[in-house]
Amino acid sequence: MTDHAQDHAASTPADDLAAAFQIEGWPVRGRIVRLGPTIDAILSAHDYPEPVAALLGEACALAALVG
């Protein structure tokens, strides 16, 4: 692996993650969620209509944010 590829791999977030963050010196904090293969597996296991699949994806992201 080249140095550039290693740098890129180290800075690329994982596909499934939930992480809290805070910006030092600012009154800003929050939580970020990224759903990849997990949400794909959930949604592809069923033949939901597109609007239902979109709402389910949003509900899963919200559950991860609150959890």
MOPAC internal coordinates of N, CA, C and O (Angstrom, degrees):
PM7 1SCF
backbone

  N    0.0000 0     0.00 0     0.00 0    0    0    0
  C    1.4487 1     0.00 0     0.00 0    1    0    0
  C    1.5275 1   107.94 1     0.00 0    2    1    0
  O    1.2310 1   120.61 1   -44.61 1    3    2    1
  N    1.3092 1   116.45 1   135.39 1    3    2    1
  C    1.4636 1   120.53 1   179.88 1    5    3    2
  C    1.5233 1   110.08 1   -76.19 1    6    5    3
  O    1.2310 1   120.88 1   -15.82 1    7    6    5
  N    1.3360 1   115.93 1   164.18 1    7    6    5
  C    1.4627 1   120.18 1   178.42 1    9    7    6
  C    1.5234 1   111.40 1   -59.57 1   10    9    7
  O    1.2310 1   120.62 1   139.18 1   11   10    9
  N    1.3488 1   116.43 1   -40.82 1   11   10    9
  C    1.4616 1   120.47 1   179.60 1   13   11   10
  C    1.5265 1   110.32 1   -63.26 1   14   13   11
  O    1.2310 1   120.17 1   137.06 1   15   14   13
  N    1.3287 1   117.28 1   -42.94 1   15   14   13
  C    1.4637 1   120.80 1   179.96 1   17   15   14
  C    1.5246 1   110.60 1   -65.09 1   18   17   15
  O    1.2310 1   119.89 1   142.32 1   19   18   17
  N    1.3399 1   117.81 1   -37.68 1   19   18   17
  C    1.4548 1   120.56 1   178.38 1   21   19   18
  C    1.5235 1   110.48 1   -66.77 1   22   21   19
  O    1.2310 1   119.97 1   138.19 1   23   22   21
  N    1.3266 1   117.65 1   -41.81 1   23   22   21
  C    1.4571 1   121.16 1   177.80 1   25   23   22
  C    1.5131 1   111.17 1   -61.35 1   26   25   23
  O    1.2310 1   120.79 1   136.59 1   27   26   25
  N    1.3467 1   116.10 1   -43.41 1   27   26   25
  C    1.4625 1   120.67 1  -179.92 1   29   27   26
  C    1.5243 1   110.73 1   -65.25 1   30   29   27
  O    1.2310 1   120.39 1   137.47 1   31   30   29
  N    1.3289 1   116.85 1   -42.53 1   31   30   29
  C    1.4649 1   120.57 1  -179.82 1   33   31   30
  C    1.5225 1   110.58 1   -63.83 1   34   33   31
  O    1.2310 1   119.93 1   142.93 1   35   34   33
  N    1.3158 1   117.74 1   -37.07 1   35   34   33
  C    1.4580 1   120.98 1  -179.48 1   37   35   34
  C    1.5241 1   111.63 1   -71.22 1   38   37   35
  O    1.2310 1   119.58 1   152.18 1   39   38   37
  N    1.3334 1   118.41 1   -27.82 1   39   38   37
  C    1.4564 1   120.67 1  -177.76 1   41   39   38
  C    1.5230 1   113.08 1   -95.32 1   42   41   39
  O    1.2310 1   119.53 1   172.29 1   43   42   41
  N    1.3238 1   118.49 1    -7.71 1   43   42   41
  C    1.4568 1   122.17 1   179.37 1   45   43   42
  C    1.5201 1   109.38 1   -84.39 1   46   45   43
  O    1.2310 1   119.69 1   -56.85 1   47   46   45
  N    1.3319 1   118.20 1   123.15 1   47   46   45
  C    1.4648 1   119.43 1  -179.51 1   49   47   46
  C    1.5225 1   111.58 1   -68.40 1   50   49   47
  O    1.2310 1   121.21 1   -24.81 1   51   50   49
  N    1.3133 1   115.30 1   155.19 1   51   50   49
  C    1.4602 1   120.83 1   177.36 1   53   51   50
  C    1.5247 1   109.48 1   -64.43 1   54   53   51
  O    1.2310 1   120.73 1   -21.38 1   55   54   53
  N    1.3174 1   116.20 1   158.62 1   55   54   53
  C    1.4571 1   119.80 1  -178.55 1   57   55   54
  C    1.5259 1   112.84 1   -71.88 1   58   57   55
  O    1.2310 1   119.57 1   146.13 1   59   58   57
  N    1.3075 1   118.43 1   -33.87 1   59   58   57
  C    1.4570 1   121.83 1   178.03 1   61   59   58
  C    1.5157 1   108.04 1  -119.00 1   62   61   59
  O    1.2310 1   120.59 1   -71.05 1   63   62   61
  N    1.3265 1   116.48 1   108.95 1   63   62   61
  C    1.4572 1   118.72 1   178.63 1   65   63   62
  C    1.5142 1   110.60 1  -153.78 1   66   65   63
  O    1.2310 1   121.67 1   -24.48 1   67   66   65
  N    1.3094 1   114.41 1   155.52 1   67   66   65
  C    1.4611 1   123.18 1   170.89 1   69   67   66
  C    1.5097 1   105.23 1  -138.59 1   70   69   67
  O    1.2310 1   120.03 1   -59.19 1   71   70   69
  N    1.3184 1   117.55 1   120.81 1   71   70   69
  C    1.4567 1   120.98 1  -175.70 1   73   71   70
  C    1.5189 1   110.72 1  -141.73 1   74   73   71
  O    1.2310 1   121.50 1   -38.87 1   75   74   73
  N    1.3165 1   114.74 1   141.13 1   75   74   73
  C    1.4613 1   120.95 1   174.77 1   77   75   74
  C    1.5182 1   108.78 1   -87.07 1   78   77   75
  O    1.2310 1   120.53 1   -27.32 1   79   78   77
  N    1.3256 1   116.60 1   152.68 1   79   78   77
  C    1.4564 1   120.35 1   176.06 1   81   79   78
  C    1.5147 1   109.88 1  -143.89 1   82   81   79
  O    1.2310 1   121.34 1   -22.97 1   83   82   81
  N    1.3279 1   115.05 1   157.03 1   83   82   81
  C    1.4553 1   122.16 1   175.98 1   85   83   82
  C    1.5165 1   106.68 1  -145.10 1   86   85   83
  O    1.2310 1   120.55 1   -42.57 1   87   86   85
  N    1.3169 1   116.56 1   137.43 1   87   86   85
  C    1.4520 1   121.28 1   178.68 1   89   87   86
  C    1.5264 1   107.22 1   -96.16 1   90   89   87
  O    1.2310 1   121.15 1   -67.36 1   91   90   89
  N    1.3326 1   115.40 1   112.64 1   91   90   89
  C    1.4614 1   121.23 1  -177.75 1   93   91   90
  C    1.5341 1   110.95 1   -59.41 1   94   93   91
  O    1.2310 1   121.26 1   -43.48 1   95   94   93
  N    1.2966 1   115.19 1   136.52 1   95   94   93
  C    1.4544 1   120.64 1   178.68 1   97   95   94
  C    1.5208 1   113.89 1    83.49 1   98   97   95
  O    1.2310 1   120.16 1   175.92 1   99   98   97
  N    1.3018 1   117.30 1    -4.08 1   99   98   97
  C    1.4636 1   121.56 1   179.42 1  101   99   98
  C    1.5247 1   108.67 1  -127.97 1  102  101   99
  O    1.2310 1   119.80 1   -29.61 1  103  102  101
  N    1.3100 1   117.99 1   150.39 1  103  102  101
  C    1.4607 1   120.14 1   177.55 1  105  103  102
  C    1.5342 1   110.90 1   -82.52 1  106  105  103
  O    1.2310 1   121.56 1  -126.63 1  107  106  105
  N    1.3201 1   114.62 1    53.37 1  107  106  105
  C    1.4638 1   120.40 1  -176.45 1  109  107  106
  C    1.5211 1   109.17 1  -124.01 1  110  109  107
  O    1.2310 1   120.93 1   -53.34 1  111  110  109
  N    1.3095 1   115.83 1   126.66 1  111  110  109
  C    1.4552 1   121.19 1   172.77 1  113  111  110
  C    1.5091 1   107.76 1  -149.63 1  114  113  111
  O    1.2310 1   120.88 1   -22.05 1  115  114  113
  N    1.2933 1   115.92 1   157.95 1  115  114  113
  C    1.4566 1   119.33 1  -177.89 1  117  115  114
  C    1.5032 1   111.41 1  -171.61 1  118  117  115
  O    1.2310 1   121.43 1    16.43 1  119  118  117
  N    1.2974 1   114.86 1  -163.57 1  119  118  117
  C    1.4554 1   122.09 1  -178.38 1  121  119  118
  C    1.5214 1   106.82 1  -143.26 1  122  121  119
  O    1.2310 1   120.94 1   -41.27 1  123  122  121
  N    1.3148 1   115.81 1   138.73 1  123  122  121
  C    1.4594 1   121.08 1   178.32 1  125  123  122
  C    1.5210 1   108.46 1  -118.96 1  126  125  123
  O    1.2310 1   121.30 1   -40.14 1  127  126  125
  N    1.3048 1   115.11 1   139.86 1  127  126  125
  C    1.4631 1   121.22 1   178.71 1  129  127  126
  C    1.5132 1   108.25 1  -128.34 1  130  129  127
  O    1.2310 1   121.50 1   -44.00 1  131  130  129
  N    1.3149 1   114.73 1   136.00 1  131  130  129
  C    1.4637 1   120.45 1   175.56 1  133  131  130
  C    1.5166 1   107.34 1  -131.73 1  134  133  131
  O    1.2310 1   120.42 1   -62.74 1  135  134  133
  N    1.3162 1   116.79 1   117.26 1  135  134  133
  C    1.4615 1   122.31 1  -179.14 1  137  135  134
  C    1.5179 1   108.84 1  -109.01 1  138  137  135
  O    1.2310 1   120.29 1   -55.65 1  139  138  137
  N    1.2954 1   117.06 1   124.35 1  139  138  137
  C    1.4674 1   122.01 1  -178.73 1  141  139  138
  C    1.5198 1   110.97 1  -119.48 1  142  141  139
  O    1.2310 1   120.48 1    74.54 1  143  142  141
  N    1.3287 1   116.69 1  -105.46 1  143  142  141
  C    1.4629 1   120.62 1  -176.63 1  145  143  142
  C    1.5279 1   113.61 1   -59.97 1  146  145  143
  O    1.2310 1   120.12 1   148.85 1  147  146  145
  N    1.3182 1   117.37 1   -31.15 1  147  146  145
  C    1.4627 1   119.60 1  -179.05 1  149  147  146
  C    1.5250 1   111.25 1   -63.77 1  150  149  147
  O    1.2310 1   120.14 1   130.47 1  151  150  149
  N    1.3182 1   117.33 1   -49.53 1  151  150  149
  C    1.4646 1   119.43 1  -179.72 1  153  151  150
  C    1.5211 1   110.78 1   -68.81 1  154  153  151
  O    1.2310 1   120.34 1   146.33 1  155  154  153
  N    1.3284 1   116.96 1   -33.67 1  155  154  153
  C    1.4656 1   120.12 1   176.02 1  157  155  154
  C    1.5224 1   110.68 1   -60.72 1  158  157  155
  O    1.2310 1   120.37 1   137.10 1  159  158  157
  N    1.3314 1   116.90 1   -42.90 1  159  158  157
  C    1.4686 1   120.67 1   179.62 1  161  159  158
  C    1.5266 1   111.11 1   -65.54 1  162  161  159
  O    1.2310 1   120.59 1   138.95 1  163  162  161
  N    1.3273 1   116.47 1   -41.05 1  163  162  161
  C    1.4666 1   120.20 1   179.63 1  165  163  162
  C    1.5255 1   110.57 1   -63.03 1  166  165  163
  O    1.2310 1   120.60 1   130.73 1  167  166  165
  N    1.3245 1   116.47 1   -49.27 1  167  166  165
  C    1.4647 1   120.09 1  -175.50 1  169  167  166
  C    1.5254 1   113.07 1   -72.95 1  170  169  167
  O    1.2310 1   119.96 1   146.47 1  171  170  169
  N    1.3172 1   117.68 1   -33.53 1  171  170  169
  C    1.4719 1   119.60 1  -177.87 1  173  171  170
  C    1.5230 1   112.23 1   -79.13 1  174  173  171
  O    1.2310 1   119.81 1   166.27 1  175  174  173
  N    1.3335 1   117.98 1   -13.73 1  175  174  173
  C    1.4669 1   120.84 1   178.93 1  177  175  174
  C    1.5248 1   111.99 1   -74.14 1  178  177  175
  O    1.2310 1   120.58 1   168.03 1  179  178  177
  N    1.3186 1   116.49 1   -11.97 1  179  178  177
  C    1.4648 1   121.63 1  -177.78 1  181  179  178
  C    1.5202 1   108.86 1  -134.01 1  182  181  179
  O    1.2310 1   121.02 1   -22.82 1  183  182  181
  N    1.2920 1   115.66 1   157.18 1  183  182  181
  C    1.4645 1   120.82 1  -179.48 1  185  183  182
  C    1.5287 1   109.31 1  -101.78 1  186  185  183
  O    1.2310 1   121.49 1  -116.09 1  187  186  185
  N    1.3424 1   114.76 1    63.91 1  187  186  185
  C    1.4552 1   119.66 1  -179.39 1  189  187  186
  C    1.5247 1   110.27 1   -75.16 1  190  189  187
  O    1.2310 1   120.21 1   -34.63 1  191  190  189
  N    1.3367 1   117.20 1   145.37 1  191  190  189
  C    1.4684 1   119.10 1   169.88 1  193  191  190
  C    1.5359 1   108.44 1   -62.40 1  194  193  191
  O    1.2310 1   120.36 1   -26.77 1  195  194  193
  N    1.3154 1   116.91 1   153.23 1  195  194  193
  C    1.4673 1   122.19 1  -175.23 1  197  195  194
  C    1.5274 1   113.56 1   -53.09 1  198  197  195
  O    1.2310 1   118.88 1   134.45 1  199  198  197
  N    1.3411 1   119.74 1   -45.55 1  199  198  197
  C    1.4746 1   118.56 1   179.44 1  201  199  198
  C    1.5367 1   112.66 1   -62.90 1  202  201  199
  O    1.2310 1   120.10 1   143.97 1  203  202  201
  N    1.3152 1   117.41 1   -36.03 1  203  202  201
  C    1.4649 1   121.33 1   179.21 1  205  203  202
  C    1.5301 1   109.92 1   -69.42 1  206  205  203
  O    1.2310 1   120.36 1   136.92 1  207  206  205
  N    1.3288 1   116.92 1   -43.08 1  207  206  205
  C    1.4643 1   121.30 1   178.77 1  209  207  206
  C    1.5255 1   110.30 1   -61.89 1  210  209  207
  O    1.2310 1   119.88 1   140.42 1  211  210  209
  N    1.3166 1   117.83 1   -39.58 1  211  210  209
  C    1.4650 1   121.44 1   179.11 1  213  211  210
  C    1.5260 1   110.54 1   -64.68 1  214  213  211
  O    1.2310 1   120.26 1   135.49 1  215  214  213
  N    1.3257 1   117.11 1   -44.51 1  215  214  213
  C    1.4659 1   120.38 1   178.62 1  217  215  214
  C    1.5215 1   111.54 1   -65.22 1  218  217  215
  O    1.2310 1   120.25 1   140.57 1  219  218  217
  N    1.3250 1   117.14 1   -39.43 1  219  218  217
  C    1.4576 1   120.44 1   178.34 1  221  219  218
  C    1.5270 1   110.57 1   -64.71 1  222  221  219
  O    1.2310 1   120.21 1   139.53 1  223  222  221
  N    1.3166 1   117.21 1   -40.47 1  223  222  221
  C    1.4622 1   120.89 1   176.80 1  225  223  222
  C    1.5149 1   111.23 1   -61.33 1  226  225  223
  O    1.2310 1   120.52 1   136.76 1  227  226  225
  N    1.3287 1   116.60 1   -43.24 1  227  226  225
  C    1.4662 1   120.95 1   178.65 1  229  227  226
  C    1.5222 1   110.95 1   -65.31 1  230  229  227
  O    1.2310 1   120.58 1   140.58 1  231  230  229
  N    1.3311 1   116.50 1   -39.42 1  231  230  229
  C    1.4739 1   120.41 1   179.05 1  233  231  230
  C    1.5236 1   110.59 1   -65.31 1  234  233  231
  O    1.2310 1   119.89 1   140.81 1  235  234  233
  N    1.3085 1   117.81 1   -39.19 1  235  234  233
  C    1.4743 1   121.18 1   178.01 1  237  235  234
  C    1.5270 1   110.71 1   -65.62 1  238  237  235
  O    1.2310 1   120.37 1   138.63 1  239  238  237
  N    1.3274 1   116.90 1   -41.37 1  239  238  237
  C    1.4608 1   120.31 1   177.74 1  241  239  238
  C    1.5177 1   110.48 1   -64.67 1  242  241  239
  O    1.2310 1   119.86 1   137.99 1  243  242  241
  N    1.3122 1   117.86 1   -42.01 1  243  242  241
  C    1.4534 1   121.68 1   178.62 1  245  243  242
  C    1.5319 1   110.95 1   -63.99 1  246  245  243
  O    1.2310 1   120.29 1   137.88 1  247  246  245
  N    1.3311 1   117.05 1   -42.12 1  247  246  245
  C    1.4708 1   120.23 1   177.74 1  249  247  246
  C    1.5306 1   110.71 1   -61.50 1  250  249  247
  O    1.2310 1   120.24 1   140.55 1  251  250  249
  N    1.3136 1   117.14 1   -39.45 1  251  250  249
  C    1.4743 1   120.65 1   178.52 1  253  251  250
  C    1.5278 1   110.54 1   -67.87 1  254  253  251
  O    1.2310 1   119.90 1   143.28 1  255  254  253
  N    1.3265 1   117.80 1   -36.72 1  255  254  253
  C    1.4629 1   120.91 1   178.96 1  257  255  254
  C    1.5201 1   111.80 1   -67.59 1  258  257  255
  O    1.2310 1   120.37 1   139.16 1  259  258  257
  N    1.3093 1   116.90 1   -40.84 1  259  258  257
  C    1.4588 1   121.71 1  -177.82 1  261  259  258
  C    1.5231 1   110.93 1   -75.36 1  262  261  259
  O    1.2310 1   120.83 1   145.95 1  263  262  261
  N    1.3336 1   116.01 1   -34.05 1  263  262  261
  C    1.4696 1   121.51 1  -176.18 1  265  263  262
  C    1.4100 1   115.15 1   -70.76 1  266  265  263
  O    1.2310 1   120.10 1   180.00 1  267  266  265

